[in-house]
Amino acid sequence: MAFEKIYIGKGKTTPVNSVQCTITKENFDKYAHEYDGKLMLTFEVTEMRQPDQYGKTHTVYVNNRISEPASRQEPKLPAGDPIPETDDLPF
């Protein structure tokens, strides 16, 4: 099972050593899920290598599960059936 990161916001460190993040309502609505009768958004916050041009130090993303293509299987002959042999090859 594979996942892709979908970036939904950014944040920055505050003077009291916490991280303040901003996420749009559209992203909340798009990626929210219901759990135990309540609407929730599960996300991850990661520190960026260097602050961006606006001073943001963290990025916020959700993990989206990617469907992996079904593996292609070769058809199998039933057990005990011999592979037919012929001598009338075209070459």
C-alpha positions as CSV (number, residue, x, y, z in Angstrom):
1,M,0.0,0.0,0.0
2,A,1.4,3.4,-1.0
3,F,0.7,6.9,0.2
4,E,1.1,10.3,-1.3
5,K,1.6,13.5,0.6
6,I,-0.9,16.2,-0.2
7,Y,0.3,19.6,1.2
8,I,-2.6,21.5,2.7
9,G,-1.0,24.4,4.7
10,K,2.0,25.9,6.4
11,G,2.9,27.0,9.9
12,K,5.6,28.7,11.9
13,T,7.2,28.5,15.3
14,T,5.7,30.9,17.9
15,P,7.6,32.6,20.7
16,V,6.2,30.0,23.2
17,N,7.9,27.2,21.3
18,S,4.7,25.8,19.6
19,V,3.8,25.6,15.9
20,Q,0.9,27.7,14.6
21,C,-0.6,26.3,11.4
22,T,-3.0,27.7,8.9
23,I,-5.3,25.4,6.8
24,T,-8.0,26.7,4.5
25,K,-11.6,25.6,5.1
26,E,-11.7,24.2,1.6
27,N,-8.8,21.8,2.5
28,F,-10.5,20.9,5.8
29,D,-13.7,20.1,4.0
30,K,-11.9,18.1,1.3
31,Y,-9.8,15.9,3.5
32,A,-11.9,15.7,6.7
33,H,-13.4,12.3,7.7
34,E,-16.0,11.2,10.1
35,Y,-15.1,9.2,13.2
36,D,-17.4,8.3,16.1
37,G,-20.0,10.7,14.8
38,K,-17.6,13.7,14.7
39,L,-15.9,15.4,11.7
40,M,-12.1,15.2,12.0
41,L,-9.0,16.1,10.0
42,T,-5.9,14.0,10.5
43,F,-2.7,15.7,9.3
44,E,1.0,15.8,9.9
45,V,3.3,18.8,10.6
46,T,6.9,18.6,9.5
47,E,9.7,21.2,9.9
48,M,11.0,22.5,6.6
49,R,14.7,22.5,5.8
50,Q,14.7,26.3,5.7
51,P,12.0,28.9,6.2
52,D,10.1,30.1,3.1
53,Q,9.9,33.7,1.9
54,Y,7.1,34.4,4.4
55,G,9.0,33.0,7.5
56,K,7.0,29.8,7.5
57,T,9.0,27.0,9.2
58,H,6.7,24.1,9.0
59,T,4.5,22.4,6.3
60,V,1.2,20.6,6.9
61,Y,0.1,17.6,4.9
62,V,-2.4,14.7,4.8
63,N,-1.5,11.2,3.6
64,N,-3.7,10.0,0.7
65,R,-3.8,6.2,0.1
66,I,-2.9,5.3,-3.5
67,S,-4.4,2.3,-5.0
68,E,-1.7,0.1,-6.4
69,P,-2.4,-1.6,-9.8
70,A,-3.2,-5.2,-9.5
71,S,-0.3,-7.4,-10.4
72,R,-0.6,-9.0,-13.8
73,Q,-0.6,-12.8,-13.5
74,E,0.1,-15.2,-16.3
75,P,-2.7,-17.7,-17.0
76,K,-1.8,-21.1,-15.6
77,L,-2.5,-24.4,-17.3
78,P,-4.3,-27.0,-15.1
79,A,-2.0,-29.4,-13.4
80,G,-1.3,-32.5,-15.4
81,D,-2.1,-31.1,-18.8
82,P,1.0,-31.3,-21.0
83,I,2.1,-28.4,-23.2
84,P,1.3,-29.3,-26.8
85,E,4.3,-29.9,-29.0
86,T,4.2,-29.4,-32.7
87,D,6.7,-30.0,-35.5
88,D,4.9,-27.8,-38.0
89,L,6.7,-24.5,-37.2
90,P,6.6,-21.8,-39.9
91,F,10.4,-21.5,-40.0
